[in-house]
Amino acid sequence: MQVPDFELWRALDLVHLRNAVAGLPGGLDAAVSPGGSNFSLGQKQLVCMSTVLLCAFTRMRVYVCVHVCVCVRMCVCILEKNGFDNGRI
């Protein structure tokens, strides 16, 4: 599924990754190194959170694995602050 750039930036803004991604050569089109080595561990977690948010924005179904469940509550809080209700998550 193609997602418009503005939706990607919106999700990145909410997890405070816009500057990190904008600073990469190519921005949204930048290559990700094997294993994501061009991102810190915290940035990798924020990328996961932005993916969950993006799925909520676009109403795609998302399956959350156990190891990222810690981030889910934070995502729900962010969604609630931005007018999304739990019934849509």
KEKE-3310 file (N, C-alpha, C; in steps of 0.2 Angstrom, whole numbers, plus 5000, padded with zeros to 4 digits):
npx = (5004:5003:5008:5004:5017:5015:5007:5017:5026:5018:5016:5030:5032:5024:5031:5043:5053:5055:5066:5077:5075:5074:5086:5094:5103:5093:5082:5065:5067:5079:5091:5090:5102:5109:5101:5097:5107:5111:5103:5099:5096:5085:5079:5075:5065:5056:5053:5046:5035:5030:5026:5015:5007:5005:4998:4986:4982:4979:4970:4974:4976:4985:4997:5003:5018:5024:5036:5035:5025:5026:5027:5015:5005:5009:5008:4994:4990:4996:4988:4975:4977:4977:4964:4959:4950:4949:4942:4945:4958)
npy = (4994:5011:5025:5042:5055:5065:5058:5050:5059:5064:5054:5052:5064:5064:5055:5061:5060:5066:5076:5067:5059:5068:5073:5062:5057:5059:5059:5053:5044:5038:5025:5011:5004:4987:4978:4990:4998:5011:5018:5022:5012:5017:5025:5015:5009:5020:5021:5009:5012:5023:5016:5009:5020:5025:5015:5016:5028:5026:5016:5003:4986:4981:4970:4967:4962:4953:4958:4972:4977:4985:4998:5000:5006:5019:5023:5022:5032:5044:5043:5045:5058:5065:5064:5051:5037:5023:5012:5012:5007)
npz = (5000:4996:5004:5007:5008:5017:5027:5032:5037:5047:5056:5060:5066:5077:5085:5087:5077:5066:5063:5064:5053:5042:5042:5036:5022:5008:5015:5017:5008:5011:5013:5023:5034:5035:5048:5053:5057:5056:5064:5081:5095:5102:5092:5083:5090:5091:5077:5076:5084:5076:5065:5070:5073:5060:5054:5061:5056:5043:5043:5042:5046:5060:5067:5083:5090:5104:5110:5107:5114:5125:5119:5115:5123:5125:5111:5110:5119:5112:5101:5106:5111:5099:5094:5090:5094:5105:5100:5086:5086)
capx = (5000:5007:5006:5007:5022:5012:5006:5023:5029:5014:5018:5037:5032:5021:5036:5049:5059:5056:5073:5082:5074:5075:5094:5097:5103:5087:5076:5061:5070:5086:5092:5091:5108:5107:5100:5096:5113:5111:5098:5100:5091:5079:5076:5072:5059:5052:5051:5041:5029:5027:5023:5009:5002:5003:4993:4980:4980:4977:4966:4977:4976:4992:4998:5009:5021:5024:5041:5034:5019:5028:5026:5008:5001:5012:5005:4987:4990:4997:4982:4970:4978:4976:4957:4958:4947:4951:4938:4948:4964)
capy = (5000:5017:5030:5049:5057:5069:5054:5047:5064:5065:5049:5053:5070:5062:5051:5065:5057:5070:5079:5062:5056:5073:5073:5057:5058:5056:5059:5048:5039:5036:5018:5008:4999:4981:4978:4996:5001:5019:5021:5020:5007:5021:5027:5009:5008:5025:5019:5004:5016:5027:5012:5008:5026:5026:5010:5018:5034:5024:5011:4996:4981:4980:4965:4969:4957:4954:4963:4979:4979:4991:5004:5001:5010:5026:5024:5024:5039:5048:5043:5048:5066:5067:5063:5044:5033:5016:5008:5011:5005)
capz = (5000:4995:5009:5005:5012:5023:5033:5035:5041:5053:5061:5062:5070:5084:5089:5087:5073:5060:5062:5062:5046:5038:5042:5033:5015:5005:5019:5018:5003:5013:5014:5030:5034:5038:5055:5055:5061:5055:5069:5088:5098:5104:5086:5080:5094:5088:5070:5077:5086:5071:5061:5073:5072:5053:5052:5063:5052:5036:5045:5040:5051:5062:5072:5087:5093:5111:5112:5106:5118:5129:5116:5113:5128:5123:5105:5112:5122:5107:5097:5110:5111:5092:5092:5089:5100:5106:5095:5080:5086)
cpx = (5004:5004:5009:5012:5020:5010:5012:5026:5025:5016:5025:5037:5029:5026:5043:5055:5059:5063:5078:5081:5075:5082:5097:5098:5097:5081:5072:5063:5077:5086:5093:5097:5105:5106:5098:5101:5114:5106:5100:5095:5084:5075:5073:5065:5054:5049:5045:5034:5026:5024:5016:5004:5000:4998:4986:4977:4976:4972:4968:4977:4984:4992:5004:5011:5023:5030:5040:5028:5020:5026:5019:5004:5003:5008:4997:4986:4991:4991:4976:4971:4976:4969:4955:4955:4949:4948:4941:4955:4964)
cpy = (5006:5022:5037:5051:5061:5064:5051:5053:5065:5060:5050:5059:5068:5058:5055:5062:5061:5073:5073:5059:5061:5074:5068:5059:5055:5057:5053:5042:5036:5028:5016:5003:4993:4981:4985:5000:5008:5022:5018:5015:5011:5023:5021:5008:5014:5024:5014:5008:5020:5023:5010:5014:5026:5021:5012:5024:5031:5018:5004:4992:4981:4974:4967:4963:4958:4959:4970:4981:4985:4998:5005:5006:5018:5028:5026:5031:5045:5049:5046:5056:5069:5065:5056:5041:5026:5011:5007:5009:4997)
cpz = (5000:5000:5007:5010:5018:5029:5036:5040:5048:5058:5064:5067:5077:5088:5089:5083:5067:5058:5060:5055:5041:5037:5038:5025:5011:5009:5019:5013:5005:5014:5021:5030:5037:5045:5058:5059:5060:5060:5076:5090:5099:5097:5083:5084:5092:5081:5071:5079:5080:5066:5063:5072:5064:5051:5055:5059:5046:5037:5042:5046:5053:5067:5076:5090:5100:5113:5110:5110:5123:5126:5114:5117:5126:5116:5106:5115:5117:5102:5100:5110:5104:5089:5089:5095:5099:5102:5088:5080:5086)
residu = (MET:GLN:VAL:PRO:ASP:PHE:GLU:LEU:TRP:ARG:ALA:LEU:ASP:LEU:VAL:HIS:LEU:ARG:ASN:ALA:VAL:ALA:GLY:LEU:PRO:GLY:GLY:LEU:ASP:ALA:ALA:VAL:SER:PRO:GLY:GLY:SER:ASN:PHE:SER:LEU:GLY:GLN:LYS:GLN:LEU:VAL:CYS:MET:SER:THR:VAL:LEU:LEU:CYS:ALA:PHE:THR:ARG:MET:ARG:VAL:TYR:VAL:CYS:VAL:HIS:VAL:CYS:VAL:CYS:VAL:ARG:MET:CYS:VAL:CYS:ILE:LEU:GLU:LYS:ASN:GLY:PHE:ASP:ASN:GLY:ARG:ILE)
# end
